[in-house]
């Protein structure tokens, strides 16, 4: 398989797969999907680290939000009855969205290598449920411990008692 073929496949996956699962904004009047306008505005302030949080590699790094920005944006716009189906509509409210979701956009993020980012989404799906942040954090810490040669638990299994389960 040539590099051009791989690039074409990746482009198709990135553009068509989200539409297949119905997580992209459903609109026909937009030149761009609303979340891209939000990401463009917020991107300058992202603090992507220089290594993968899980394995420490410095290659092929990506930023992961614990909360899907697309799901957050669409739910927020619905609750506020905002029309974000046009470029003008999203541009009129994106600063408000960013201000109200600062924690999810800037603080609840991790830097992963592509391998671990794909692995996490393999477990939690393309757009993890908004209530899955704590589960994702536990999974991330377990993966990190595995990479460091540790284990899920620091307790010795032979010394555990029934009360450890509570």
One Martini backbone bead per residue (centre of mass of N, CA, C, O) as a GRO file, in nm:
protein
  166
    1UNK     BB    1   0.097   0.036   0.023
    2UNK     BB    2   0.069   0.355  -0.022
    3UNK     BB    3   0.084   0.667   0.102
    4UNK     BB    4  -0.157   0.777  -0.060
    5UNK     BB    5  -0.356   0.556   0.024
    6UNK     BB    6  -0.344   0.606   0.327
    7UNK     BB    7  -0.435   0.901   0.314
    8UNK     BB    8  -0.713   0.842   0.184
    9UNK     BB    9  -0.820   0.664   0.411
   10UNK     BB   10  -0.796   0.865   0.641
   11UNK     BB   11  -0.975   1.083   0.518
   12UNK     BB   12  -1.230   0.908   0.503
   13UNK     BB   13  -1.254   0.844   0.800
   14UNK     BB   14  -1.264   1.144   0.907
   15UNK     BB   15  -1.521   1.224   0.718
   16UNK     BB   16  -1.726   0.963   0.724
   17UNK     BB   17  -1.754   0.823   1.002
   18UNK     BB   18  -1.900   1.044   1.168
   19UNK     BB   19  -2.152   1.043   0.981
   20UNK     BB   20  -2.231   0.747   1.023
   21UNK     BB   21  -2.272   0.796   1.350
   22UNK     BB   22  -2.408   1.090   1.393
   23UNK     BB   23  -2.200   1.328   1.531
   24UNK     BB   24  -2.248   1.531   1.348
   25UNK     BB   25  -2.371   1.797   1.244
   26UNK     BB   26  -2.705   1.868   1.145
   27UNK     BB   27  -2.649   2.018   0.835
   28UNK     BB   28  -2.677   2.241   0.526
   29UNK     BB   29  -2.574   2.559   0.573
   30UNK     BB   30  -2.289   2.481   0.622
   31UNK     BB   31  -1.951   2.498   0.553
   32UNK     BB   32  -1.915   2.414   0.852
   33UNK     BB   33  -1.876   2.270   1.133
   34UNK     BB   34  -1.920   2.402   1.439
   35UNK     BB   35  -1.675   2.275   1.599
   36UNK     BB   36  -1.452   2.405   1.424
   37UNK     BB   37  -1.492   2.693   1.525
   38UNK     BB   38  -1.420   2.630   1.817
   39UNK     BB   39  -1.139   2.506   1.777
   40UNK     BB   40  -1.006   2.744   1.637
   41UNK     BB   41  -1.034   2.938   1.882
   42UNK     BB   42  -0.902   2.737   2.109
   43UNK     BB   43  -0.622   2.626   2.005
   44UNK     BB   44  -0.412   2.844   2.110
   45UNK     BB   45  -0.467   2.739   2.430
   46UNK     BB   46  -0.351   2.480   2.409
   47UNK     BB   47  -0.172   2.218   2.618
   48UNK     BB   48   0.039   2.044   2.468
   49UNK     BB   49   0.237   1.803   2.525
   50UNK     BB   50   0.559   1.631   2.470
   51UNK     BB   51   0.403   1.373   2.585
   52UNK     BB   52   0.275   1.084   2.660
   53UNK     BB   53   0.095   1.007   2.937
   54UNK     BB   54   0.136   0.693   2.921
   55UNK     BB   55   0.440   0.631   2.758
   56UNK     BB   56   0.631   0.901   2.666
   57UNK     BB   57   0.615   0.969   2.394
   58UNK     BB   58   0.698   1.213   2.111
   59UNK     BB   59   0.513   1.072   1.901
   60UNK     BB   60   0.222   1.132   1.756
   61UNK     BB   61   0.050   1.369   1.882
   62UNK     BB   62  -0.256   1.411   2.083
   63UNK     BB   63  -0.565   1.549   2.167
   64UNK     BB   64  -0.776   1.479   2.459
   65UNK     BB   65  -1.112   1.483   2.532
   66UNK     BB   66  -1.328   1.375   2.768
   67UNK     BB   67  -1.520   1.567   2.620
   68UNK     BB   68  -1.721   1.603   2.368
   69UNK     BB   69  -1.750   1.883   2.189
   70UNK     BB   70  -1.989   1.811   2.012
   71UNK     BB   71  -2.184   1.725   2.237
   72UNK     BB   72  -2.171   1.981   2.402
   73UNK     BB   73  -2.261   2.182   2.183
   74UNK     BB   74  -2.533   2.055   2.105
   75UNK     BB   75  -2.660   2.057   2.389
   76UNK     BB   76  -2.628   2.358   2.448
   77UNK     BB   77  -2.787   2.467   2.204
   78UNK     BB   78  -3.051   2.327   2.276
   79UNK     BB   79  -3.094   2.450   2.563
   80UNK     BB   80  -3.072   2.758   2.428
   81UNK     BB   81  -3.190   2.775   2.137
   82UNK     BB   82  -2.960   2.756   1.928
   83UNK     BB   83  -2.850   2.839   1.603
   84UNK     BB   84  -2.586   2.625   1.443
   85UNK     BB   85  -2.649   2.588   1.114
   86UNK     BB   86  -2.461   2.835   1.083
   87UNK     BB   87  -2.196   3.029   1.075
   88UNK     BB   88  -2.328   3.272   1.214
   89UNK     BB   89  -2.448   3.122   1.457
   90UNK     BB   90  -2.179   3.014   1.584
   91UNK     BB   91  -2.021   3.284   1.592
   92UNK     BB   92  -2.224   3.426   1.798
   93UNK     BB   93  -2.165   3.176   2.042
   94UNK     BB   94  -1.872   3.059   2.092
   95UNK     BB   95  -1.764   3.232   2.332
   96UNK     BB   96  -1.977   3.135   2.530
   97UNK     BB   97  -1.911   2.836   2.518
   98UNK     BB   98  -1.615   2.854   2.605
   99UNK     BB   99  -1.667   2.993   2.879
  100UNK     BB  100  -1.867   2.757   2.990
  101UNK     BB  101  -1.625   2.522   2.885
  102UNK     BB  102  -1.329   2.544   2.992
  103UNK     BB  103  -1.270   2.276   3.134
  104UNK     BB  104  -1.329   2.081   2.891
  105UNK     BB  105  -1.132   2.227   2.683
  106UNK     BB  106  -0.855   2.273   2.882
  107UNK     BB  107  -0.844   2.061   3.139
  108UNK     BB  108  -0.992   1.789   3.014
  109UNK     BB  109  -0.689   1.686   2.909
  110UNK     BB  110  -0.483   1.490   2.683
  111UNK     BB  111  -0.174   1.352   2.589
  112UNK     BB  112  -0.135   1.144   2.300
  113UNK     BB  113  -0.072   0.897   2.126
  114UNK     BB  114  -0.215   0.747   1.873
  115UNK     BB  115  -0.236   0.466   1.997
  116UNK     BB  116  -0.387   0.555   2.266
  117UNK     BB  117  -0.616   0.710   2.136
  118UNK     BB  118  -0.736   0.476   1.976
  119UNK     BB  119  -0.773   0.286   2.217
  120UNK     BB  120  -0.974   0.458   2.373
  121UNK     BB  121  -1.187   0.473   2.138
  122UNK     BB  122  -1.225   0.162   2.135
  123UNK     BB  123  -1.370   0.169   2.417
  124UNK     BB  124  -1.555   0.465   2.401
  125UNK     BB  125  -1.553   0.578   2.128
  126UNK     BB  126  -1.570   0.845   1.925
  127UNK     BB  127  -1.803   0.966   2.138
  128UNK     BB  128  -1.796   0.994   2.440
  129UNK     BB  129  -1.967   1.003   2.697
  130UNK     BB  130  -2.016   1.262   2.918
  131UNK     BB  131  -2.015   1.039   3.174
  132UNK     BB  132  -1.697   0.909   3.117
  133UNK     BB  133  -1.452   1.054   3.253
  134UNK     BB  134  -1.383   0.870   3.498
  135UNK     BB  135  -1.336   0.614   3.333
  136UNK     BB  136  -1.112   0.727   3.159
  137UNK     BB  137  -0.914   0.793   3.386
  138UNK     BB  138  -0.881   0.504   3.484
  139UNK     BB  139  -0.780   0.386   3.219
  140UNK     BB  140  -0.534   0.568   3.193
  141UNK     BB  141  -0.394   0.479   3.459
  142UNK     BB  142  -0.371   0.181   3.385
  143UNK     BB  143  -0.199   0.219   3.131
  144UNK     BB  144   0.033   0.364   3.270
  145UNK     BB  145   0.107   0.136   3.467
  146UNK     BB  146   0.177  -0.069   3.250
  147UNK     BB  147   0.412   0.101   3.124
  148UNK     BB  148   0.562   0.114   3.419
  149UNK     BB  149   0.510  -0.187   3.551
  150UNK     BB  150   0.255  -0.192   3.687
  151UNK     BB  151  -0.065  -0.177   3.842
  152UNK     BB  152  -0.381  -0.127   3.934
  153UNK     BB  153  -0.276  -0.224   4.214
  154UNK     BB  154  -0.089  -0.186   4.521
  155UNK     BB  155  -0.213  -0.429   4.626
  156UNK     BB  156  -0.201  -0.729   4.764
  157UNK     BB  157  -0.380  -1.010   4.694
  158UNK     BB  158  -0.309  -1.170   4.967
  159UNK     BB  159  -0.406  -0.905   5.162
  160UNK     BB  160  -0.686  -0.899   5.092
  161UNK     BB  161  -1.014  -0.796   5.162
  162UNK     BB  162  -1.345  -0.757   5.159
  163UNK     BB  163  -1.327  -0.439   5.212
  164UNK     BB  164  -1.181  -0.368   4.934
  165UNK     BB  165  -1.467  -0.367   4.768
  166UNK     BB  166  -1.571  -0.072   4.920
   0.00000   0.00000   0.00000
